[in-house]
Amino acid sequence: MKATSDTSVAVLGTGIMGSAMALNLVRAGLRTTVWDRTPSALAALVDAGAQAAASPEQAVRDANVVITMLPTADVVASVVFGGGMAQAFARGAVWTQMGTIGVDATTHLARRLAEVRPDVLYVDAPVSGSKGPAISGQLLVLASGPSEAQPLVMPAFSAIAHKTVWLGEAGRGSRMKLVVNAYLSILIEGVAEALELADRLGIEHAKLAEVIEGGPLDAPIANAKLHKMEAGDFAAEFPLAWALKDLDLALASAGADPPPLVAALSRQWHAAVDAGLGRADISAARLALAKGVSSGC
């Protein structure tokens, strides 16, 4: 199967990330079929030129590249193997699993696919980036899988990302994603706690931003979230509950003696989610502190 501009892509899961990715695939001129567990989520994509499928089986039947952007490992397994989707893959297609579902689940799905459809290539390719980069086609793809899959998926990856990094065998992408998201989460909590400390010490937020911006401590994502927190804007770009899910996946893969800061942050964000902030943006880490939410340890 040759990778050309005629590459046909199926996107299963059209939430915040999947819908933006599908829209960019359409804009790139790739034939794009979409499916979601909530059919109403497909309307805007159909208006943009995508084709809606009534079932996962219908979505993947004629696709060269199949993208799953679903929330958890259990959902992915249910969609792909719970019905007839695995059998419906086109011969020689590539399944690119792009949601963050953890290392063990990723390797388990790869083995399961190899048992039932050895002709289908499996690419583990979680993405780094939130709503804004997804909309603008500026995600980072952390790809891993067989080398023969690379030219097949690149038309799709080029449409949704500014960069793809290939990391080796399937599973390496998921490992990197957990590390990257742990780094991101620590940065965001650091911004939230710096603003909390600034309030307690009588430091104006604008002055703190002025000191940091353009210097060695400036990081684009931290700067963006600082201003989002300062504005009291907690509209979800990357929901706090999703960030917590990724932290917990990292902890589950870290062994018996997990990194202490990651473990403490997981406890704090569990408290924030329990307080009703899970559907807000990750920047709601600041809101949790302002409301006095604490893990108690």
Secondary structure, 3 states (H helix, E strand, C coil): CCCCCCCEEEEECCCHHHHHHHHHHHHCCCEEEEECCCHHHHHHHHHHCCEECCCHHHHHCCCCEEEECCCCHHHHHHHHHCCCHHHHCCCCCEEEECCCCCHHHHHHHHHHHHHHCCCCEEEECCEECCHHHHHHCCEEEEEECCHHHHHHHHHHHHHHEEEEEECCCCCHHHHHHHHHHHHHHHHHHHHHHHHHHHHHHCCCHHHHHHHHCCCCCCCHHHHHHHHHHHCCCCCCCCEHHHHHHHHHHHHHHCCCCCCHHHHHHHHHHHHHHHHHHCCCECCHHHHHHHCCCCCCC
